Every structure is written in C-alpha cells, then in structure tokens.
Amino acid sequence: MSAPAVSAPSAGTSARELHIGFHTRVPFETGKAAEGLRDGIALFREAEDLGFDRGWVYQRHFDNYLAAPLVFLPVVAQHTSRIGLGTAIIGIRYEDPVLLAEAASTADHLSGGRLELGFGTGLGGFDRAFGQEPNDGRQQSLTRLDAFLGALRGDAVGTAPNGDPLTVRGASPDLLARIWYGAGSIASAERVGQRGINLMLSTILTGDIAEYEAEQRAAIEVFRGLHPTTERARVSVSRSILPATSPERARRYAAYDADRRAHGPAASRPQGAVAPAAPPPGAYTMSPAIHGEPSAVVDTLLADPAVAEADDLIAFLPPEFGLTESTRLLEDIAEHVLPALRAERKVRA
C-alpha cells in the first residue's frame, strides 16, 4: 500500500510538548508471577526517578505477562508520585463496557488522575474462554468502545426497576480526555479521529516497512483532520529505542533486532511464555529496532516524521528483559536520548 503524500510538520503540531515514556509487558518466568509484578512496580519507580513522563503496560491474557492492568496501576500509583500510568493496550473486545467504565474510573481516582487508558482490538482466539461466540474482533471492539465512552460520559446504560435511568456513578470526569485507541493503518486512524479520542501508533504496521514512518505520519495527519477538538487530538508513537553504551550491549541489541525482524511478536519472550502463532504472510510489518551509538539513535529519532508530530514517544522494552536489564536501558535512554529530544522540541516551539 502506498503512503499518501504528506506535508512537512506544521508549527501547530510540532510545537506540542513531548512526553517520553516506556512500555513494559510486566513479564515473568513461569511460577514467578508475584516477583514479576514486584519488578514491574520497581521499574516504574526507577523510571520516575530518571525523569520519564509516563509508563505504559500491555494486557496479555493466558500468558506470562500482565493480565489485569487496572488492578496493577493503582498499586503502582501508591509507590510513585508523578509518572503517568498508561495501558497500551487493553484488548477491549473481551471487556464488558459498563464494568470497564466502573473499573477505569475507580483506578483513575486511586491513581490521582494519572491514568492514560489505551485500548485496541488485542490478541484474538479467546472468544469462547470469555463466554462469546467467535466474532469479528475489530467490529466488536469498536462497538464496546462506543458503549464504554457513553457510560463514561454518563449516558444511561439501562433502566432501574423503578424506571429511573441507570448511570455509572463515581465516573472520573477528566478521564475522557485520556482515552487512547491503537491503530495500525490510516483507515483505523480515521475511526479513532471520528470518535474524538487519542491515537496510539504502535511498532506494528499494516503495510510496507519502507513506508513505515511516512505511513504513520500520514495517519497522524488524517486523524487530526477528523478530530473535533484540536487540543485533545493527541498522538503517541512507539519505537524500539536501544542506545548501545558498550560493545556488549551493542551485540545484545543487534541480536534482538535480528530476532525481531525474523520472528516478529514471537521474538523476545520470558522463560515459559507462549509462542505466538505465525501470522499470515503480509499480515503486518514490525518496525526495526533503533540501535547503535547513542548519537545515531538520536539522529534516527529526530529524522522520523511521525516522532516529529507526536505528543508522546514510547520506548518499547524487549519483553525478555528482566528488571536489571530494563533499568539499565532506561538509564541509557534517559542520559543519552531524552535530553536531545526535549531540546529539539523546545527549539521547534
């Protein structure tokens, strides 16, 4: 698929403040779930101390990763004071919209309004496990997203026995401005913009790797053109950012990149994790990891047209990395990458 022609970044978007975060799946080895959760909390504390703006977690059912983000993040909030707490993503296809609105509002209140709630279709194949007949996961996700947004806005979700409308009580009033939805194509970015929520662009693309960055930049332009509220048309972009500060880490990151290119989501898993099924040929494209000398990593990010337009840049941590390796990577990003990106954004502003 050819990417539409895009214009140079506009002053109105590139002048936006850039928030820099990290993405962890909160992995654990088989039989060590409690340890993995404790390490996840520790990673958020380290990231806050290093100056990261947000931390994002992924929901993965029936595997060696975090399955309940809205339970985990309020606990993280009790161990931190400033860092934003995001989900990237929760697969909304399996979530009851009303219960989700109640749980998300509760989590946001307990987190002091720091929740950034990202949704997507998520991994399929579990319909019957969640009491559903096999269905079109994408359409069901959008249907449930719309019902969730309505419940969060205070729309009636039913009628009480006395005839009064049923609404979600205790809804977090500001959470609607912090709802995100994942997109991997321009068409999906259109659907997000039409709903007036925020856009998440991941490291996976439905298209040609040669057009990856331009395709994402075009998706941002389409999204912002359809979004009803300019100041709330926020965009996050994820990249695998691996500045190598030693020969050993250079070799480690190069090997990870080669594995990721060869095996996609099946690459880099904690011990005992489920091996994903191979996708159909051409189903999607994984972005390359950005690794090498720190200055080269910075130059690559500064030349990325989608990063130039983003409000949030999310550094994707390899899922096989434990606490020590993830912390060291965050330290290197904080020292060698964050200052340059923030300085560049200030110059553009």
N, C-alpha and C positions, 0 to 999 in steps of 0.2 A: 504494500500500500504506500503510495507516495504521500509525503507530508505536504500540507498546504504551504504556500509561501507565507513567510511571517515577516513582520516589520521588526526594526530594531527595538530594543527595550524602551518603553516610554518612561519619561521622567516621573509620571504619576505612580507607576508601579515599582520601578527600581529604587525610588526614594523611601520605600517602606522599610521599617525596622526589620532586621533579620534576626529571627530566633533560631538558635542552634541546639539541636537535641541529639539523643542517641536512641537506638531501637534494640531492645533485647527480647528474646523469646522466653526468658527466665528458664533456661534449660536445666535438666537434672539427669543424672545417671539413674538407671533402674534401681529402685529401692531407696533412693536418696532424695525424695521429693521435698521433705522438710528442709534439708540442707540447701537445696536449690532455691527455695523461697527465701531463706535467710540470706543467701548470697545475693539474690535479687534486691533485697532491701539495702544491703550494704553497697551494692553498685549504685543505687540511686543516691545514697548519702555521699559517696565519693564524687559522683558527677555534680552534685550540687556544690560541693566544696571546690571543684575545678572550674565552676562558672558556667556550666551548661544550663540552658534555659528550660529545657523540657526533657523528660524521659518517656519513652513510648514502649508499650508491651503488646505482644501479639497473643491472641487466643488460639489455642490448638487443642481440640478435643481428642481423647483416646491416644495420647502420645506423651513423650517425656518433656512436655512444655507446659507453661501456664494455661490452665483451662478456665479460670474464674477471675478475670481482671478486676471486676467491680468489687470483689472481696479483697484482693491483693492491694489495690492502690490506696484505699483509705488507711490501711495499715502503714504503707509507705509514708503517707501524709503525717502520721504520728512520729516518724523518725526524721522528717525533713521540715523545712520552714518556708521554702521559696519555690523550689523547682516545680514546673508544671508536670502534671501526671496524665499521660495520654494512652489511648488504646489505638493500635494500628496493626491489625484491626480486630474488631469483634464481628464474627460472621452472623449477621442479623437474620439469616434465613432460618435459623433454629431458635430464635428468641421470641417469646410472647411479647408483643409491643407494649401492653399495659404494665405487665410485671417489669419489663425493662425500663419503662419510664419511672416507675416507683424506685427500682434499684439504683438507677443512674442518678436520680435526684438525691437519694439518701447518700450515695457515695460522694456526690459533689458537696453536699452540706458537711459531711465528715471531713472532707479534704480542704475545707475553707475556700471553695470556689476555684480550685486549681485543676479540676478535671477537664481534659480535652478528649472528647469522645468520638473516636473514629470507627466507622462501620464499613462493611463490604459484604460481598456475597460469601466469601470464605470457602473453605475446602468442602467439597461435596461428598456424597456417598453414605451419609449417615441418616437419611430421611427416616427409615424405619426405627432406628435407635432412638429417635426423638418423637416417635409416635406419628409420623407423617407417611403418606404415600409418596413414592417417587414423584418429583415435580421439577418444573423449570426453576432452578435455584435463583437465577438472576431476577426473574419476574417476582417470585415470592419475596425476595429480599427488598425490592422496591416497594411492594405492597405493604410489607411490615414496617419499612422505614417511614412511609407516609402515615401509617397508623400511630407509630411511635411519636412522630413530630406533632401530630394532632393531640395526642394525650399529654405531651409535654406543654403544649400551648394552652391546655385547659379545656379542650373540646370534650363534649360528653362522649363517653365510651359505652354507655348503656343507660338503663333506667332502673331505679330502685323500686322495691315493692310498693312504696307509697307514691310512685310516679315522678319523684324528683330525678333529675339527671345525675348520673354517676361521673365524677371527675376525679382525676388524680390529685389527692391532697398532698401538700408539702412539696410540690414541684419546685425545682430550683429555677427562679425566674430568668437568670442570666445564662443558663446552660445552652439555650437555643443558639446563641452566638458562638458556641464552642463545639458544635456538631460538625463532623467531617465525614466524607464518604470517599472510598477508594475508587480510582478509575485507571484503566489501562489502555484507553483509546479516546479519540476525540468524541465519538458518539456517547460514550459513558460520561465524559466531562460535560457534555451538553445536559445530560439528565441531572447532574449534580447542580449545575448553574441554575437550571429552571426551578429547583427546589429551594434556592436561596440559602444553601449551607456551604461549608468549606470543602475544598477539593484536596484529596490526597493522591499524589502521583508516586507510584512505588518503583522498585527496581525491576519490575516486570512490565513488559510492553507487548501489546498485540500488534506486531509489525516488524519491520526490518531493523536490525541493530544499527545499520549505517545511518538510519534516520532517527535514532532513539531520542537524542537531545532536541532536534528540531520538531519532532512529533510532539514531545511533551510541551515545548514552548507554544506550539500551535494550539494544543489542548487548553493551556492556560488562557490564551487569547480568546478562544471560543467561550470558555467558562465565564470569564469576567465580562464578556459582552452580553451574556444572558442573565447574569446575577442581578437581582433587583436592588441590591444595596452595595455600593462601591466599597465602603469602608469595611464591610463584612465579607467581601469576596476574597478570603484568604486561601493561600495555596501552600501546601507542603510538598517538598521534593525529597526523596530518599536516595542516598548514594552510599556505596560501599567504599569508605574512606580509610585508607591504610597507609599512613606515612611511615616509612621504614627508617628508624633511627639507629639501626645496627645491621651488620651483614646477616646475622641470624634471623632477624625479623624480616629483612628483605627476602630471604629464601622462603620463610614461612608464608608471607603474604603472596608471593608469586605462586607457590604451590596451591594456596587456597583459590586464587584466581583461576588457575588452570583447571582445578577440580570443579569449580562453579561453572565455568564455560562448558565443560564436558558433561556434567550431570545435573545442572540446574538446581532445582529445590532439593534434589537428593544428595547434594554435596553438603558437607559440614553438618554432622549431627552428633549430639551427645551419645555416650555409650548406651545401647539398648533402645534408642529411638527407632520409630517405624520408618522403613524405607518407602518414600512416596512412589506411586506407580509412575512409570514413564509417560509423559504427555504425548498426545498425537503429534506427528511432525508438523512444525509450523504453527502450533497452537499459541505459543507466545515466545518472547525473547527475553533472556536475562541480561541486564546491563553488565558491562565489565566492571570488575573491581578497579578502583583508582589507587594504585600502589606505586611505590618507588620513593625517591628522595622527597623529603617534605616540600621543598620548593616546587618540584614538578607536580606534586599533588595539588598544591595551592593554585598553580598556573592552570591546571586542568579544570578545577572548580570555577575559577574566575572566568574562564572561556566558555563555560557551559551556559547556553542561553536560557535554559529552564531555571537553573540556580539563580541567574541574574534577576529573574522575575518572582522568585519565591519569597514568601513570608517566613517559612520555616524550612530549614535544611536539617534532615535527619540522617545521622551516621548509623548505618546498619552494621551491627556487630555480628561476626560469624557465629552461628548457633553452637558450634562445638567449643567455643572459648569458655573457659571457666572464669571465676571471679578474678584471679590474678592476671590472666592474660587480657581480659576485657578491661580491667582497671588500667593496665599499662597502655593499652591502645587509647583509652580516653585521655590519659595523661599526655600522650604524644599529640593527639588531636588538639587538646587544649593549649598546649605550648606552641605548636608549630602551624596550626591551621586556623583556629578561631580568631586570633588577633588580626591576621591578614584579611579574612573575610569581613570581619566587622569594620575594619579600617576602610576597605573598599566601598562598603555600603554607605559609610559616613561621607566619603568623598562624593558619591553619586547624589546623596541627599543635599 
